[in-house]
Amino acid sequence: MLIKGQDVTNIKLGNTLSNDQLAGPEYRFDFMLSNPPFGVEWKKVQKQISDEHTEKGFNGRFGPGLPRVSDGSLLFLLHLVSKMRDPREGGSRIGIILNGSPLFTGGAGSGESEIRRYLL
């Protein structure tokens, strides 16, 4: 962003999972790229994420479900999906680097499985 001369106030410091500083319908994007940490647990922010899931449901970022606390990769993916433009407004494109874990962990009915079901 700095190299391209964009407004530096758009750079936000903090944990995007527990404190979404780009919340609201005005924050929808055409393109998003992410390289979240692999296999990092989200236990330190579990209360904030669980509260958002329970209180906001599908009106929040984590409506489809919550993955196991030992790997938050799918939380980053859900965060990006929540920032997508409506297809009637041109839609969005997401590029995210994940290891194989989010594709295969969690049995039927688990948080991971429900997230995959929602995405498909």
C-alpha positions as CSV (number, residue, x, y, z in Angstrom):
1,M,0.0,0.0,0.0
2,L,2.8,2.4,0.8
3,I,4.6,1.7,-2.5
4,K,1.5,2.4,-4.4
5,G,0.9,5.7,-2.6
6,Q,-2.3,4.6,-0.9
7,D,-3.7,6.2,2.2
8,V,-1.8,4.8,5.2
9,T,-4.8,5.2,7.5
10,N,-6.2,2.1,5.7
11,I,-3.5,0.0,7.5
12,K,-5.0,-1.3,10.7
13,L,-3.1,-2.7,13.6
14,G,-4.5,-5.6,15.7
15,N,-6.0,-9.0,15.5
16,T,-8.5,-8.9,12.6
17,L,-10.3,-12.0,14.0
18,S,-11.2,-10.5,17.4
19,N,-11.4,-6.9,16.3
20,D,-12.6,-6.3,12.8
21,Q,-11.6,-2.7,12.1
22,L,-13.1,-2.9,8.6
23,A,-16.6,-3.9,9.7
24,G,-19.7,-2.7,7.9
25,P,-21.3,-2.8,4.5
26,E,-19.0,0.0,3.2
27,Y,-16.1,-2.3,3.5
28,R,-16.5,-4.6,0.5
29,F,-13.7,-5.3,-1.8
30,D,-13.1,-6.4,-5.4
31,F,-9.9,-8.4,-4.7
32,M,-8.5,-9.8,-1.5
33,L,-5.2,-11.7,-0.9
34,S,-4.3,-13.4,2.3
35,N,-1.6,-15.7,3.7
36,P,-2.9,-16.5,7.2
37,P,-0.7,-18.4,9.7
38,F,-0.9,-22.1,9.3
39,G,-2.2,-24.2,12.3
40,V,-2.2,-21.3,14.7
41,E,-4.7,-21.7,17.6
42,W,-7.2,-19.0,18.3
43,K,-7.8,-19.8,22.0
44,K,-6.7,-16.2,23.1
45,V,-9.6,-14.7,21.1
46,Q,-12.0,-17.6,21.5
47,K,-14.5,-15.6,23.5
48,Q,-14.8,-12.7,21.0
49,I,-15.1,-15.0,18.1
50,S,-17.6,-17.3,19.8
51,D,-19.7,-14.3,20.9
52,E,-19.8,-13.0,17.4
53,H,-20.8,-16.4,16.1
54,T,-23.6,-16.7,18.7
55,E,-24.9,-13.2,18.6
56,K,-24.7,-12.3,14.9
57,G,-25.0,-15.7,13.3
58,F,-24.9,-15.4,9.5
59,N,-25.1,-11.6,9.8
60,G,-21.6,-11.8,11.2
61,R,-18.4,-13.3,9.8
62,F,-18.6,-16.7,11.5
63,G,-22.2,-17.8,10.9
64,P,-21.5,-21.1,9.2
65,G,-19.6,-22.5,12.2
66,L,-16.3,-22.5,14.1
67,P,-13.3,-24.7,13.4
68,R,-11.4,-26.4,16.2
69,V,-9.4,-24.0,18.4
70,S,-6.1,-25.5,17.2
71,D,-6.3,-24.1,13.7
72,G,-7.9,-20.8,12.8
73,S,-7.2,-20.9,9.0
74,L,-10.9,-21.2,8.1
75,L,-11.7,-18.2,10.3
76,F,-9.5,-16.1,8.0
77,L,-11.3,-17.5,5.0
78,L,-14.7,-16.7,6.5
79,H,-13.4,-13.2,7.3
80,L,-12.6,-12.6,3.7
81,V,-15.8,-14.1,2.4
82,S,-17.7,-11.6,4.7
83,K,-15.9,-8.7,2.8
84,M,-17.0,-9.9,-0.7
85,R,-19.2,-7.7,-2.9
86,D,-22.6,-9.0,-3.8
87,P,-22.6,-10.7,-7.2
88,R,-25.1,-8.2,-8.5
89,E,-22.5,-5.5,-7.7
90,G,-19.8,-7.3,-9.7
91,G,-18.7,-9.8,-7.0
92,S,-15.2,-10.3,-5.6
93,R,-12.2,-12.5,-6.1
94,I,-10.2,-14.0,-3.2
95,G,-6.8,-15.6,-3.2
96,I,-5.8,-17.3,0.1
97,I,-2.9,-19.7,0.9
98,L,-4.0,-22.6,3.1
99,N,-2.3,-25.9,3.9
100,G,-4.3,-29.0,3.4
101,S,-5.7,-29.1,6.9
102,P,-8.8,-27.0,6.3
103,L,-9.8,-29.2,3.4
104,F,-9.8,-32.5,5.3
105,T,-10.1,-32.0,9.1
106,G,-13.3,-32.4,11.0
107,G,-15.9,-35.0,10.5
108,A,-19.5,-34.5,9.2
109,G,-21.3,-31.9,11.2
110,S,-18.2,-30.4,12.7
111,G,-17.4,-26.7,12.4
112,E,-14.9,-27.3,9.6
113,S,-17.4,-29.5,7.7
114,E,-20.2,-26.9,8.1
115,I,-17.9,-24.1,6.8
116,R,-17.0,-26.2,3.8
117,R,-20.6,-26.9,3.1
118,Y,-21.4,-23.2,3.3
119,L,-18.7,-22.3,0.9
120,L,-19.7,-24.8,-1.7
